[in-house]
C-alpha cells in the first residue's frame, strides 16, 4: 500500500464524490494519505502532476480520459519520475486502460487495481511535429498518425460523442473515408535508407487495441521498447474487402486461435516495427495524438522512450 496517494482528476468527466466513494470501497478502511489535484482547461495534467510529485506522492492515480492520462504520463516520462502511475478510466476511448486490462466503467474496481502491488513498465512515445511552421514535441502512450483515424476524430460531433461515447466515431466514418486520399510519402525507419510509401493512413502505436477489442496493431506491446506502425492504402470495394479480411481474419481470429504469430501484411495493409520513424508528406494532413486531432502537418518524427513509466 502506498503511503501518499495523489488523485489527479478531470472534473469534466466525473465529480469528486463519485471518486471518493470508489476509493472508499477499494481501501477497506486503510489509513492512507490522499491528496486531490484537479485538472483544468489551462492545465490538462502536466502541471498538476509536477505539483503532486513535488508534494511527495509515491502513487499518482489519473481519473480521466485518454487526454488526461497522456498529459500526466508525459510529465512522468519527461521528468523520469520514480512514483507509480495508475488509471481510473473515465473517457470515451480509455485506450491505454483497455490495453493494460484496467477495469472500464467500474470506479471501485479500477481503484482496487490502482492500490495493488503489481506494476508494469510502459514505454512512452514522443513525436516532434511541425504545425504551422513551428515544431512541437508531444508524448503519447497509445498512437499517433494521419489518415482515417485523424479525419474521423476531426469529423466527430462533440455533442454526439458526449451522448454516445466511442460509437460517435462510427457516425463520422463515412466522412473520414471520403477525406482520406491515397498519397505518396517518404518514410525512414531507424538506420534504414529512406523509402517511398503510398497510403491514405499511417498509424504509429505503442498499443494496438481499439474499442470493441479490435487489434489494429496486433504485435504492439507497450513494454517492448519499440513502436509498431500500419500503412493502409485500400481504395474501392474489392481492396477494402481484402483489407478487412487481413485485419479481422488473419490478424484477428487466426491469431486468437494460435494460427499466426506475427501480423499479416498485404498489398493494402503494411505492418512494421521501429524505434524511430521519420515521415515527410507532400502536403499537410490532419494529425492525431492519442485520440486528439492537433492540427495539420507535413512532417513529423516519432521515437520511443523505453520503460518510461511504471503503471499499476
DALIN-V480885 format. One line per field, one symbol per residue. phi: phi as a letter, one per 20 degrees, with the letter a starting at -180 (. if undefined). Layout:
# DALIN-V480885
phi = ???
This chain:
# DALIN-V480885
phi = .ffcdddecefedadffffffffffeflmfecedddcdfbffcfqffffffffffofdbddedrefffgffffgfgffelfefedccdfceeelffgffdmfgdlbfgfffgffefefccfcfceccececlndecdcebddbcqcogffffffefffffffedmffffffeffffffedefbebeccdlefffceccrdbcccceccedfmmfefdfefcfcemcddccddcfcnfffffffffffeefedfffgemebdcfedbfdcddbbadbcdccdfbfcgccclncfdpdbdbbcdccdflfcddf
